[in-house]
Amino acid sequence: MSSQQRLHEIDALRGLSLLGIILMNILVFSFPYEESMLGDVVHGFDAVLLHVITLLIIGSFYPIFTFLFGYGLSIMYDNSQLKGINYYPIIFRRLFFLMFMGLLHGFFVFSGDILFGYAFTGAIAVLFIKVKAKRLIKAAIILFILKMLLLVIPFVVYSLINNPYSQHNFSGVSLSKLIEIKQQGHFTEFLKINALENLYNVLDVVMGSAYLEFLPYILLGIAAQKLNLVKKIQLQKQSAIKWGILCLIIGYVVKMPYALDFSNSAYQNINIVGGPIVAAGYILIFIAMYQSLRIANLLQVFTYPGKLSLSVYLTQSVVLSIIFLGIGLGLYNQLPLYQSYIIALLVYGIQLVGCYFYLKHFKMGPFEWVWRKITYLK
């Protein structure tokens, strides 16, 4: 896409979502967030910080990134039609390469990889790229309702009937051993655990989350591009802000129980509903605010990482692995949470500045360059 065609609002929103993603992922990189009883290990200011992060961030930024992924798929379809190019060979090469990158990233670096899930689900979503926007929105709503009926409600009921404060460790390794391996272990020891966790992640995508978790947001992204959402918000900025605020109020109310009691697995499942509602509010308000020249001058800093999103995302995982795991500095479970967040913000800040200077000399990032070569075979 040429610079003249790019929507700066979309690039900036993608850059902002990368900030949200590192603020989520730092929890998994820095201490056993998913394996611990959080109420027992997080105290004082760290607990206050986690309450705030849970309300504002957790579950509310990956839907934005997923939505934007669908938006991009639809933009590529329009561009292929304008150029008279067959869309499907191009898009499937692009998605299969991303799937391959996701597998490498997930098995060797970070088991919480999202690239494989996006690529796998995108390969399904593009089959409906020609469907009208209203039908895509209806399909997304139906899938979201099915997720509530088939996953959220049953898991909430199950958790409440049993013990909502029980923890699950899919690696099969004790918590103390897990901490020891990540702090001091060799890469091969880490790799065994990481590969097993990522295998569960891949199976979860293929067998369930691709259809009920990722697909609704990708379809909404495709529909939004077809409806020219950015242009509509430009013309109706005040209305977008009002709807955005309403989404935030509803979403925060739904997320509040989990934000207050982040050890409760029943509330964690309810958060799956509140997170996307908050995400919708962020999208509407962010794009509406971008229409103010003064605010746009501030928000446009997010366009730099947004244009290099694949490289930024992968680099975040590599850098955080070096900082926290035994293969590098070994700071895993060694720092207060607030210090880990300072590191996350520093990493993102350095990336932001680096992207700014990088784009003065190059049009795309190194991973984006390879991705484009695979996509267009030239």
Helices and strands as residue ranges (DSSP letters): H 8-30, H 38-41, H 44-56, H 62-83, H 87-108, H 115-125, G 126-128, H 133-147, I 148-152, H 153-161, H 175-184, H 187-204, I 205-214, H 215-226, H 229-235, H 237-260, H 265-289, H 293-299, G 300-302, H 303-307, H 309-324, H 337-358, H 366-376
